[in-house]
Amino acid sequence: MIKQALYVFLAAILLAAGTGAVFELEGKSRQPQETITILRGQNAPQIATDLKSEGYIKSKLRFLFYLARDGHWRNLKSGEYDLAGLDDRQIIEKMVSGQTAPKIATIIPGWTVADIQKSAGIAKVLPDADFGAVDVEALKGKFDFLREIPAAADLEGYLFPDTYQLPENASIDDLITPALENFSAKLDLLGREKIAAKNLSVRDTVIMASILEKEVRTLEDKKIAAGILWKRLGAGMPLQTDATLLYYKAGSPDHINKDLDSPYNTYKHTGLPLGPVCNPGFDSLEAAIEPVQTDYWYYLSAADGATVFSKTYDEHLQNIARYLE
């Protein structure tokens, strides 16, 4: 209480002399960071020092004066805060009420479960999460589309790409559950009945969408490519997609081995690969569900990322020589 009263007394004198005197005494503040973390057990002067050093306040004494005057000396709560653009009293109000910054986790379209695991942003909010060890069997009772997943498979393909807000002390379930709910909602929006009408499973659709996500850029091209790939499956032709082999090897195009004996080698084996090769976004799911039928049988991705389609194998070889060699 003596220290608190002393801060009130000193700050009151300085404030009475003019705000500029406080600024001159405390010096200039630097540009604040995105967020600041207040640790459990920090006292008011320690918090004021951190706020000053991080550029959120210009005067420690003035901040402490407001804090003591309003009876909040011991009421500041720990946590991570976004305080940018707030004045001293707004900062105090936010920290007293414990309005911590939301935990943000973003899944990018085309990311694999391994990509999600190693994402710096997700690792920051879920440092102990192990996405490969999620109990998929336990989730099948809540999400019917997961019942098609083989017993040994993970959630690859079903963690819908989006930005999710997580609670302060988030667990992996706080990301996985809304991501699966989001996937289910998008499936409803696109029309589950359309999948059933084609005698396809949701899993087959997700596998196809994951290939499109990795290999084709635009929705228009994805729908054309989807038409090609579904047609090739129907004709008993191999899909011959690089994305599936890259997923299995987790490497670069230089590491593609078209003779590799793998259920993800769609050059050597007909049919869909064993599972999805990434978590596809909305456009890829839409394309897989609503393909466009054309006379094309082949496609490739040019060096600039554009998709080039061919009607015959000879034309495809010409396009390879023109765009890739």
C-alpha positions as CSV (number, residue, x, y, z in Angstrom):
1,M,0.0,0.0,0.0
2,I,2.9,2.4,0.7
3,K,4.3,1.9,-2.8
4,Q,0.9,2.3,-4.3
5,A,0.3,5.6,-2.4
6,L,3.8,6.8,-3.4
7,Y,3.1,6.2,-7.1
8,V,-0.2,8.0,-6.8
9,F,1.5,10.9,-5.1
10,L,4.4,11.2,-7.6
11,A,2.2,10.8,-10.6
12,A,-0.3,13.3,-9.3
13,I,2.4,15.9,-9.0
14,L,3.7,15.2,-12.5
15,L,0.3,15.3,-14.0
16,A,-0.5,18.5,-12.3
17,A,2.6,20.0,-13.9
18,G,1.3,19.0,-17.3
19,T,1.3,15.8,-19.4
20,G,4.4,16.9,-21.3
21,A,6.5,16.7,-18.1
22,V,5.6,13.0,-17.8
23,F,6.5,12.4,-21.4
24,E,9.9,14.1,-21.0
25,L,10.6,12.1,-17.9
26,E,9.7,8.8,-19.4
27,G,11.1,9.3,-22.9
28,K,9.6,8.3,-26.2
29,S,7.9,5.0,-26.7
30,R,8.5,2.7,-29.7
31,Q,6.0,1.1,-32.1
32,P,4.0,-1.5,-30.2
33,Q,4.2,-5.2,-31.2
34,E,1.2,-7.1,-32.4
35,T,0.4,-8.5,-28.9
36,I,1.9,-8.5,-25.5
37,T,1.9,-11.3,-22.9
38,I,1.3,-10.5,-19.2
39,L,2.7,-13.3,-17.1
40,R,1.0,-14.7,-14.0
41,G,2.5,-13.2,-10.9
42,Q,3.6,-9.9,-12.4
43,N,2.8,-6.9,-10.2
44,A,1.5,-3.5,-11.4
45,P,5.0,-1.8,-11.7
46,Q,6.4,-4.8,-13.6
47,I,3.4,-4.7,-16.0
48,A,3.8,-0.9,-16.5
49,T,7.5,-1.4,-17.3
50,D,6.6,-4.0,-19.9
51,L,3.9,-1.9,-21.4
52,K,6.3,1.1,-21.6
53,S,9.2,-0.9,-23.1
54,E,6.8,-2.5,-25.7
55,G,5.5,0.9,-26.8
56,Y,1.9,0.6,-25.5
57,I,2.1,3.5,-23.0
58,K,4.3,6.6,-22.9
59,S,4.4,7.1,-19.1
60,K,4.7,4.4,-16.5
61,L,3.9,6.8,-13.7
62,R,0.8,8.1,-15.4
63,F,-0.4,4.5,-16.1
64,L,0.2,3.6,-12.4
65,F,-1.6,6.7,-11.3
66,Y,-4.7,5.8,-13.2
67,L,-4.4,2.2,-12.0
68,A,-4.2,3.2,-8.3
69,R,-6.7,5.9,-8.5
70,D,-9.4,3.6,-9.9
71,G,-8.6,0.8,-7.4
72,H,-7.2,-1.6,-10.0
73,W,-3.7,-2.0,-8.6
74,R,-4.1,-5.7,-8.1
75,N,-6.8,-6.4,-10.7
76,L,-4.8,-6.7,-13.9
77,K,-5.2,-10.2,-15.3
78,S,-2.5,-12.3,-17.0
79,G,-2.8,-13.4,-20.6
80,E,-2.0,-12.3,-24.2
81,Y,-3.5,-8.9,-25.1
82,D,-3.9,-6.9,-28.3
83,L,-3.6,-3.3,-27.0
84,A,-2.7,-1.5,-30.1
85,G,-4.4,2.0,-30.5
86,L,-5.7,2.0,-26.9
87,D,-5.0,4.8,-24.3
88,D,-4.0,4.1,-20.7
89,R,-7.5,3.8,-19.3
90,Q,-8.7,1.6,-22.2
91,I,-5.7,-0.7,-21.6
92,I,-6.5,-0.9,-17.9
93,E,-10.2,-1.7,-18.6
94,K,-9.2,-4.4,-21.0
95,M,-6.7,-6.0,-18.7
96,V,-9.0,-5.8,-15.7
97,S,-11.8,-7.5,-17.5
98,G,-9.4,-10.1,-19.0
99,Q,-10.2,-9.4,-22.6
100,T,-7.3,-11.4,-24.0
101,A,-6.4,-11.5,-27.7
102,P,-8.2,-14.4,-29.5
103,K,-6.0,-17.3,-30.4
104,I,-5.9,-17.6,-34.2
105,A,-5.2,-20.8,-36.1
106,T,-5.2,-20.7,-39.9
107,I,-5.3,-23.8,-42.1
108,I,-4.3,-23.0,-45.7
109,P,-5.9,-24.8,-48.7
110,G,-3.6,-27.5,-49.8
111,W,-1.9,-28.0,-46.5
112,T,-1.4,-31.6,-45.3
113,V,-1.8,-32.7,-41.7
114,A,2.0,-32.6,-41.6
115,D,2.0,-28.9,-42.8
116,I,-0.6,-28.0,-40.1
117,Q,1.5,-29.7,-37.5
118,K,4.7,-27.7,-38.4
119,S,2.9,-24.4,-39.0
120,A,4.5,-21.7,-36.9
121,G,1.2,-20.0,-36.3
122,I,-0.6,-23.1,-35.1
123,A,2.4,-24.3,-33.1
124,K,2.2,-20.9,-31.3
125,V,-1.4,-21.5,-30.1
126,L,-1.2,-25.3,-29.9
127,P,2.4,-26.0,-28.9
128,D,1.7,-29.6,-27.6
129,A,-0.7,-30.7,-30.3
130,D,-0.1,-33.9,-32.2
131,F,-2.4,-34.0,-35.2
132,G,-1.2,-37.4,-36.3
133,A,-2.3,-38.9,-33.0
134,V,-5.9,-37.8,-33.0
135,D,-8.4,-40.5,-32.1
136,V,-10.4,-40.6,-35.4
137,E,-12.5,-43.6,-34.2
138,A,-13.8,-41.4,-31.3
139,L,-14.9,-38.7,-33.8
140,K,-16.8,-41.1,-36.1
141,G,-19.9,-41.0,-33.8
142,K,-20.3,-37.3,-34.3
143,F,-19.2,-36.9,-37.9
144,D,-20.8,-39.5,-40.3
145,F,-18.5,-38.8,-43.2
146,L,-15.5,-40.0,-41.1
147,R,-17.0,-43.5,-40.9
148,E,-15.6,-44.1,-44.4
149,I,-12.1,-43.6,-43.2
150,P,-9.9,-46.7,-42.8
151,A,-9.0,-47.6,-39.2
152,A,-5.4,-46.6,-39.6
153,A,-6.0,-43.3,-41.4
154,D,-5.8,-39.8,-40.0
155,L,-7.9,-36.7,-40.7
156,E,-6.1,-35.8,-43.9
157,G,-8.6,-34.1,-46.3
158,Y,-11.2,-33.3,-43.7
159,L,-9.7,-30.3,-41.8
160,F,-11.4,-27.6,-43.7
161,P,-9.0,-24.7,-44.6
162,D,-10.1,-21.5,-42.8
163,T,-9.1,-19.2,-39.9
164,Y,-10.3,-20.4,-36.5
165,Q,-10.5,-18.5,-33.2
166,L,-9.5,-20.6,-30.2
167,P,-10.0,-20.1,-26.5
168,E,-7.1,-18.9,-24.2
169,N,-6.0,-22.4,-23.1
170,A,-6.9,-24.2,-26.3
171,S,-6.4,-27.9,-26.9
172,I,-6.2,-29.7,-30.3
173,D,-9.9,-30.5,-30.0
174,D,-10.6,-26.8,-30.1
175,L,-9.3,-26.7,-33.6
176,I,-10.2,-30.1,-35.0
177,T,-13.9,-30.0,-33.9
178,P,-14.7,-26.6,-35.6
179,A,-12.6,-27.6,-38.7
180,L,-14.7,-30.8,-39.1
181,E,-17.9,-28.9,-38.4
182,N,-16.9,-26.5,-41.1
183,F,-16.2,-29.3,-43.5
184,S,-19.6,-30.8,-42.8
185,A,-21.3,-27.4,-43.4
186,K,-19.5,-27.0,-46.7
187,L,-20.5,-30.5,-47.7
188,D,-24.1,-29.6,-47.0
189,L,-23.8,-26.4,-49.0
190,L,-22.3,-28.2,-52.0
191,G,-24.9,-30.9,-51.8
192,R,-24.3,-34.4,-50.4
193,E,-27.1,-35.6,-52.6
194,K,-25.0,-34.8,-55.7
195,I,-22.3,-37.1,-54.4
196,A,-24.8,-39.9,-53.8
197,A,-26.4,-39.4,-57.2
198,K,-23.0,-40.1,-58.8
199,N,-22.6,-43.3,-56.7
200,L,-19.6,-41.8,-55.1
201,S,-18.5,-41.8,-51.4
202,V,-17.6,-38.6,-49.6
203,R,-14.1,-40.0,-49.2
204,D,-13.7,-40.6,-53.0
205,T,-14.8,-37.0,-53.5
206,V,-12.4,-35.7,-50.9
207,I,-9.5,-37.6,-52.5
208,M,-10.3,-36.2,-55.9
209,A,-10.6,-32.7,-54.5
210,S,-7.3,-33.0,-52.8
211,I,-5.6,-33.9,-56.1
212,L,-7.2,-30.9,-57.8
213,E,-6.1,-28.6,-55.0
214,K,-2.5,-29.6,-55.5
215,E,-2.5,-29.6,-59.3
216,V,-4.8,-26.9,-60.6
217,R,-5.3,-23.2,-59.7
218,T,-8.6,-21.9,-60.9
219,L,-12.1,-23.2,-60.3
220,E,-12.8,-23.3,-64.0
221,D,-9.7,-25.4,-64.7
222,K,-10.3,-27.5,-61.7
223,K,-13.7,-28.5,-63.0
224,I,-12.3,-29.4,-66.4
225,A,-9.5,-31.4,-64.7
226,A,-12.0,-33.1,-62.5
227,G,-13.9,-34.2,-65.6
228,I,-10.7,-35.6,-67.1
229,L,-9.8,-37.5,-63.9
230,W,-13.3,-39.0,-63.3
231,K,-13.4,-40.0,-66.9
232,R,-10.0,-41.7,-66.7
233,L,-11.2,-43.6,-63.6
234,G,-14.3,-44.7,-65.5
235,A,-12.3,-45.9,-68.4
236,G,-9.9,-47.9,-66.2
237,M,-7.0,-45.6,-67.1
238,P,-4.4,-44.5,-64.5
239,L,-4.8,-41.0,-63.2
240,Q,-1.0,-40.3,-63.6
241,T,-0.9,-37.4,-61.2
242,D,2.4,-36.1,-59.7
243,A,0.6,-34.8,-56.6
244,T,-0.1,-38.3,-55.3
245,L,3.5,-39.4,-55.6
246,L,4.8,-36.1,-54.0
247,Y,2.5,-36.7,-51.1
248,Y,3.8,-40.2,-50.5
249,K,7.5,-39.1,-50.8
250,A,6.9,-35.7,-49.2
251,G,9.6,-34.4,-51.6
252,S,10.1,-32.2,-54.6
253,P,9.3,-32.9,-58.3
254,D,13.0,-34.1,-58.6
255,H,12.1,-37.0,-56.4
256,I,9.2,-38.4,-58.4
257,N,9.7,-42.1,-59.1
258,K,7.0,-43.4,-61.4
259,D,8.0,-47.0,-60.9
260,L,7.6,-46.7,-57.1
261,D,5.4,-49.5,-55.7
262,S,3.0,-47.4,-53.6
263,P,-0.8,-47.1,-53.3
264,Y,-0.1,-43.4,-54.0
265,N,1.6,-44.1,-57.4
266,T,-1.2,-43.2,-59.8
267,Y,1.2,-43.8,-62.7
268,K,1.6,-47.5,-61.8
269,H,-1.8,-48.3,-60.3
270,T,-5.3,-47.5,-61.5
271,G,-8.0,-46.0,-59.3
272,L,-7.8,-43.4,-56.7
273,P,-4.8,-43.3,-54.3
274,L,-5.1,-44.7,-50.8
275,G,-6.3,-41.4,-49.3
276,P,-6.4,-37.6,-49.7
277,V,-3.1,-35.9,-50.4
278,C,-4.0,-32.6,-48.6
279,N,-6.9,-30.7,-47.1
280,P,-8.8,-29.2,-50.1
281,G,-10.6,-25.9,-50.1
282,F,-14.1,-25.1,-51.2
283,D,-13.3,-24.6,-54.9
284,S,-11.7,-28.0,-55.2
285,L,-14.6,-29.8,-53.4
286,E,-17.0,-28.0,-55.7
287,A,-15.0,-29.1,-58.8
288,A,-14.9,-32.7,-57.6
289,I,-18.6,-32.7,-57.1
290,E,-19.5,-30.7,-60.3
291,P,-16.9,-31.6,-63.0
292,V,-17.2,-30.3,-66.5
293,Q,-17.2,-32.9,-69.2
294,T,-15.0,-32.1,-72.3
295,D,-13.1,-33.9,-75.0
296,Y,-9.9,-33.6,-73.0
297,W,-8.1,-36.6,-71.6
298,Y,-4.8,-35.0,-70.4
299,Y,-3.6,-31.9,-68.7
300,L,-0.3,-30.5,-67.4
301,S,0.7,-27.5,-65.3
302,A,3.0,-25.1,-67.2
303,A,5.9,-23.4,-65.6
304,D,3.8,-20.3,-64.9
305,G,1.2,-22.4,-63.2
306,A,-1.4,-22.3,-66.0
307,T,-3.2,-25.6,-66.8
308,V,-2.8,-26.8,-70.4
309,F,-5.3,-29.4,-71.6
310,S,-5.0,-31.9,-74.5
311,K,-7.4,-34.2,-76.3
312,T,-4.9,-36.8,-77.4
313,Y,-1.7,-38.3,-76.1
314,D,0.3,-37.0,-79.0
315,E,-1.0,-33.5,-78.3
316,H,-0.1,-34.0,-74.6
317,L,3.4,-34.9,-75.6
318,Q,3.7,-31.8,-77.8
319,N,2.5,-29.7,-74.8
320,I,5.1,-31.3,-72.6
321,A,7.8,-30.3,-75.0
322,R,6.4,-26.8,-75.4
323,Y,5.7,-25.9,-71.8
324,L,8.0,-28.1,-69.7
325,E,11.1,-28.9,-71.6
